[in-house]
Amino acid sequence: MDSAMTQRTEGPWAPLSNRVFRWLWLASIASNIGTWMHEVGAGWLMTSLSASPLAVAMVQVASALPMFFLALPAGALADIVDKRRYLLWVQAWMACVALTLAVLTLTGWMSVPVLLILTLCMGIGTALMMPAWSAITPEVVAKEVLPAAIALSSLGVNVARAIGPALAGFLVSLSGPWLTFALNAISFLAVMVALFCWRTETVAPLLPAERFMGAIRAGFRYARSARPLQAVLLRTAAFFIGASAGMALLPILVRKELLGTAADFGILLGCVGLGAVGGAMLLPTLRRLISNSAVVALASCAYACVLFALAGLRDFAALIPVMLVSGAAWIAVLSSLQVAAQTSVPTWVRARALAVYILVFFGCSALGGLVWGAVASHWSLSIALTGGGAFLLLGVLLTLAVKLPITDADDLAPSMHWPAPVLDEHYDCDRGPVMVTIDYDVPLENADVFRNAMQFVGAMRRRNGSLSWGLMQDSENPRLWHEFFFDESWLDHLRHHGRVTRAEQRIEAAARQYMTLGTEVRIRHFLGKPA
């Protein structure tokens, strides 16, 4: 393959050659500019309504809290409904909330409770939107350019982060926060137009869609048994609980400690965005030198130094390079975690798995904002920022042994190697539970290694939807091992067939290599009594 073709296929800008991705990416930048303008406007408006650091921090808490309750249901919806139509409705909701904020602020009807309630409503829209929006990227671009597409999405967020706050600071100084809310409402229209023009090919499903509550349970079981995803979640919590101190307390630092203006606040946030853009450009080179896990550890230490600097510096000019470093560290962590989360889960559960990641991300941000806001209220801003930095360093030390997953896209493709089960035509497909039993003939000298290998098989069954799993040894014939697992219904068992990946096929093969040569497994299916 010639070098030009390689660049088009694997270069950092390759996903932009995809027309659908390009327009969705540009629309998301416009929307994110509006979102960052909203963040500046809401934060600054709260400092006008209340002088309490806790009240200011509660703006971030109200924005992030809905993720804790709605992320997994939103991910389940995104996995079982048409994502395009779903996102159009959510964008319309968020546009209405932003317009309400603009009108109430302009007419003087805004108060602390009203601002927090409307911020909560905006957070509800964000919680419903993010899992579906994150999950559409693999549907739009080829798997070869998926990491580049995820990196570009992160870059787009931070381009908006560089533009939005600076623009918002100017607009708030010029006319007040209401204009930032109004422009945010308009920015949602860009996403709605891009989604409306995106035409997806409708493929008739082989099986009925999962039921809503069943999809939530399946997503929870997957997250509970998927070690790669759990590694991402642990590293996410270790960073964002401490790092949230910076963004939550920056408005009060600028207004109360520096006696700055809205324009000063916007400039500092713009520096964060510029630093993130610069960091995103350096990330490919950094990743060629060290692993993703090392990138996250290094960037976490850099962000801890940022928080220590914010705790001690009270000179506006000196804070500008500090905020540039904070942006570079933030994008390094966020991009590394997002790539690991997106590429370590199969298609059938991607939105739900990403919802769990987003839940941890926003839940830790909300928890951190609440904790550090309370510390600043009871003691001082410097103590809260120092505490956030210390927590970051502690998180790095505690998670050094937790490595972020690196998964080949081919490993997550469905293997479809299970033999098709047969159901008598007189039985109802919704009947359940279904017990599947598999018998293995294993030489006695292989018993221990077989049993250990089957533990990985059990974890695989659980994350693919099984209610329970077990392995038994025959009392009369110790060579005979009996595996069993339960699925909720016959339809769920058929879905289980389509969820097994090529990587999991190798897990099964690794256990079956210890069987007696020339023997085959015996598979049987048993149905629960009719309802």
N, C-alpha and C positions, 0 to 999 in steps of 0.2 A: 504494500500500500504506500502511495507516495505521501510526502510530508504534508501537502496541502489538504489531501483527503483526511489525514490523521487529525489535522487541526480542526477541520470542520466537524469531525466526529467527536473528538475528545477535548477540544479547547474549552476554556471557561465561558466563552460566549456562544458556544454551539447551540444551546437550547433556544436562543432567540431566533434561530432560523425557522423554528416552528411557529407558524402564524398564530395559532390559538394561544400557545404559551406566551408569545410576545405581547399580544393584546391584553391578556389577563394580567401579565406582569406589570405592564404600564398602568392599567386600571388600578391595580393594587397599590402602586406607588402613589397615585393620586389620592386614593382612599386613606393610605397611611399618613400622607401629609396632613389630610384633614383630621385624622385621629390624633397626631402629635400636636396639632393646633388646639384640638379639644383638650388634651392633657394640660397644656400650658394655661389655657383659658380657665379650666376648672380649678387647677391648683392655685392660680393667682386670685381667682374670684373667692376661693375659700379663705385666703389670707386677708381679704377685704371684709369678709363676713365674720371671721373669728380669729383671734390672736393665739389660740391654743395650738401647740404643736401636734397634739393628739387629733384635733379636728382636721388639721391639714393632712396628716398621715391617713386619716379615715377615708379621704378621697381615693387613695390607692387601694385601701382595703375594700371599699364599696365596689370599685371597678373589678377587683380580682376575685372577690368572694363567690360570685355566681359560678365560677369555674369549678369550685369544690363540689357543688351540688348538681350541676347540669352537664359537666364535661362528658361523663360516661353515657348518660341518656342521649346526648347530642351525637356522640360517636356511633351509638347503636342506630340512631335514625339515619345517619349518613351512610351506614353500611347496608341499609335495607330499603332506602327510598332513592328516587332520582335526585342526585346531588345538585344538579343545575337548578331545578325548580325550587328545591329546598333553600338553596342559597339566595335565590331571588326574593323569597318571602322574608328571610332574615335581614337582608340588606334594606328592604322596605321598612321593616320595624325600626332599625337603627336610624334611618333617615328621619322617621317621625319623632323619635326621641331627641335627636339633635336639633330638629326644628323647634320642638317644645322648649328646650333649653334656651335657644336664641330668643324666642318670643318673651319668655318669663324674665330673662335677664334684661332685655331691652326695656320692658314695661315696669321694671322695679319690683316685681313680685317674687324675686328669688330670696331664699333664706337657707340657713344651714341644713335643716331637715329636707327641704325640697331639692337642694343640690345633691345631697347624698342619695335620695330616692331616685332621682333621674340618672345619676351616675351608676346606681345599681341596675337600673333598666338598660343602660348602655352596656354594662357588664354582662347582663343576661344575653343580649344580642351577640356580644363577642364570644361568650361561652357556646352559644348555639352554632356560631359560624366557624370557629377555628378548626375543629376536627374535620369537618367536611372540606374546608378550603385547603388544609394541609394534605388531605387524602386525594385531591384531584390531580396533584402534580404527576404522580406515576401513571395516571390515566391519559395525560396529555403528551408526555415526552417518552422517548424510548429509554429502556433501562440503562443503555450505555451512557446516556448523558444525565441520568437522574441525579447523581451527586452534584454535577455542575448546576442543574436546575435548582436544587435545594440551596446551593450557595448563592445563586443569583437572587432567589427569593429573600434570603437573609440580607443580601446587599441592597435590594430594593427597599426593605424596611429601614435600613440605616441611611440610605440616600434621603428618604422621607424624614428621617430623624434629624438630618442635617439641615433640611430646608424648612420643615414645619415649625420647629420651635422658634427659629430666628424670625420667620414671617409672622408667627403668632405674637412674639414679643413686640414687633412693630405695630401690629394691628391693635393689640390691647392698649398700647400707649396712645394710639391714635383715636380709637373709638370705644374701647372697653371690650370685655370678653365676649359680648353677645355676637360679634362679627365672626369670631373663630368658630362658634357653634353653628352659625348659619352656613359658613363655607364647608364645615364638616358634613352638614346635611347634603349639600350639593355634591360633595366628593363621592358619596355613596352611589350617586347616579352613574358615575363612570363605571363602577363595578357592575351595576345592573345592566348597563348597555353591553358590556363585554360578555356577561353571562348570557344575555338574551341572544346575542349573535353567535354564541358557541353552539353548534349543532352536533350532538353526539349520536353515534350509531346505536340504535336500540336492538339489543340481542335478546330474543325470547329466553328467559331462564328455564333451565331443565327442571328445577324444583321451585315450589312456592317460596316466597320471601320468608325469612325468619320473623316470628312474632316479636313484638317490641321487648317485652319482659324477658323472653328467652334469649334475645340478642344481647341484652344487658348482662344476663347471667353468664352467657358464653364469653363475653368480653372480660368479665371479672375473673372467670376461671383461667382464661388465657394469661392475663397479667399475673395471676397468682403462681403460675407454673413456668413462665418463660424467663429463664435466667438472663439472657441477653438484655431483655427489656428492663428487668429489675436492676441491672448494673447501670443503665442509663438513668433510671429514676433515682437511684441512690446518689449518683454524682450530681444530678439536678438539685436535689434537696440540699446537698452539702454546699452548693454555691449560692443558691438564690435566697436562702434564709438570711445569710449575712449580707449579701450584695444589695438586698432590697433597702437597706438603711440609706444608701446613697440617694436613690431616686425619690424615696419617700420624704426625706428631710431636706432635699435641696431647695424647695421653695422657701422654707422658713429660714434656711441659712442665708439665702440671697436677701430676703426682705428684712429680717430682724437682725442678723449679725453683720451683713455688709451694707445694710440700708440701701439696697439696690432697687432698680425699677424692673418693670415687666420686660423691658428690652434687654436688661442685663441677664435676667433669667433665661430669655430666649437665646441669647448669645452663648451662654454656657451649655444649654441643651444642644444648640447647633454644633458646638465643639465636640460634644459627645458623638453626634452623628458623623461629623467629619473624621473623627478618630476611628469610628467604626468602618467607614468606607476605606480608609487607609489600611486598617487591620485586615479587612476582607481581601484587599489586593495582595497582601503579604502572606495570607494563610496558605495558598497552594505551595509556596516555597517552604514555609515552616513545616507543612505536613510531609514534605519529601524528606525532611531531616529527622523529625521525631514523630512518634505515634499520636493519635488523637487523644489518648489518655494523658500523655505528657503535655500536650497543648493545653488541655483543660486545667491541669495542675499549675502550669506556669502562668496562665492567664489569671487564675484564681489568686495566686500570690501577688500579681501585679495589681489586681483590683483591691486587695487588702491594703496595699500601699496607698492606693487612691483614697480609701476611706480614712486612713491615718492622716493623710495630707488635708483632707476636708475637715478633720477634727482640729487641726492646728493652724491652718492658714486662714487669714482674714483679709487678704489682699486680692482684689478682683483680677488683676493682671497675672498674678502667680497661679490663680486657679485655672487659667485657660489651658496651659500644657497638661495640667492634672486631668482635666476633662477630656482632652484628646487621648490620653493614655487609657482613661476609663472606657471610652468608646471602643478602642482597639481590643482591650481585654474582654469587654462584654461580647463583642461579635465573635471573638475566638471561641469563647465558651458556648455561646448560643448556637453557632453554626455547627460546631463539633457534636453537640448533643443532638441537634435536629437531624444531622446526617445519620448518626448512629441509630436514632429512634426510627427514622423512615426506612432505613435499609435492613433492619433486623427483624421485620415482621412481615408475614405473608399478606396477600391481597385481601383475603376474606375477612380479616380482622383489623386491617390497617387503620381505619378511622377510629375504631374503639381503642386500639393500642395507643395511637397518637392522642386520643382524648385522655387516657390515663397519664401520659407524659405531660400534656397541657394542664391537667388537673394538679399534678404535683408542682409544676412550674408556677402556676398562679396561686395555688394554695400556699406554697412556701413564701411567695411574694406578699400575699395578704397577711400571713402569720408574722413575717419579718417586719412588715410595715407597722402592724399593730404593736409588736413588742418594742421595736426601736422608737416608735412614737411615744409609747408610754414611758420608756426610759428617759427620753428627752424632756417630757413633761415633768417627771418627778425629780430628775437630777439635772442634766444639761445636755445640750446638743453634742458637745465634744465627747462626752462619755458614751452617748448612744452610737456615734460614728466609730469611736474606738472599739466598742463592743462588737459592732458589725465586722470590723476588720479582723479582730481576734477570732471571731467565730469562723470566718473564712479560712484562716490559717489552720484552725483545728480541723475543719472539714477536709482540707487537703491531706493532713496527716492521717486521718481516720480512713480515707478512701484511696490511699496509694495502691493498695493491692487489688482494687476494683478496676478491671480493665474494660474499656468501652468495646462493644462488639464490632467486628469487621465481617460482614456477611456478603457472599457472592449472590447476585440476583438470581442466578440459575438454581442455587440451593433452595430458594423459596418458591420455585415453580411447582405446581401440583404434580405429584409423581403418577397418580392414577394407576398404581400397580396392584391395588387390592382387587380381588375377584368380585364381580358384581353379585350382591346378595339377592336371593329370590324370596319373594313374599307371595303367599297364596292369595289368589284374587279375592277370596272371601274376607280377608282381613283389612282393617282400616289402617291407612298409612299414618294416621295420627296416634295409633295405639302405642302405648309404652308403659313403663320403661322397657328398653331393649337390653337384654344381657347377652354379650358376645363372649364366647369362651374359645380359647385356643390352647390346644394340647401340644406339648413338646416332649420328645424323647431325647434325654440328655445323659451321656455317660456319667457315672458317679464321680469320676476324677475331674469333670468340668462343672460340677454343681455350683461351686462357690463363684467362679468367674461368670457363669451364666446368670446367677441370681444378681450379681452386681450390675451386669450389663442390662438386665431387665428393669432396673430402677430408672434408667434413662428412657426406656420404652414407656414405663408408667407415667413419667412426667410428660412425655409426648401425647399420650392418650388424654391426660387431663387438660392440657392447654388446647387441644383440638375439640374439647367440648364434653368429655366424659364426666359423669357425675362422680364416679368413684372407680378405683382400680385395685386389683389385688393379684397376688401370685401364690399358689398353693402347691405343695408337694404331695403326691399320692402316698397314703399310708401303707398300702400293700406293695406297690411297685415304686421304689424311690427314684427310678429313672424317669418317671412320668411327672411332668410339671404342668400345672393347670393355671393359665392366665384368664382373668375375667375382667370385664369393664362394663359399665352401664351408660347408655345414652338415653336422653329424655323420651324419645319417640322413634318410630321407624324413619320418619322424615329426617330427624336429627342425625340418625345413624348414616343415612345416605349423604347428608352434608359432611359428616365426618370423613367419608370416603374421599370427597373432593378436597379436603383440607390437608391431607398428608402431603408433605413436601418431599423433594428429592433428598434433601439433607436428612429428613426423618426416615426415609427409606433406607439410608445407610445405617441409621441407628438400629432399625429392625434387623438388618443384615448382620450387624456386629454382634447382636445377641444370638441369632440363629446359627452362626458359625460354630457354636459349641454343641449343636445337636449331633445325634448319632448319624454317621454318614449313610445316605440312602433313604432316610426317613423324611416324611413331609409333616407339616403342621396340620392339625385337624381343627377346622373352624366351624362353630355352630352358633345359631342365633335363637334366642328365646324371647318371647313376648310376654309382657305383663298381662294380667287379666283385663278383659274389656271394661270400659268405664260403665 
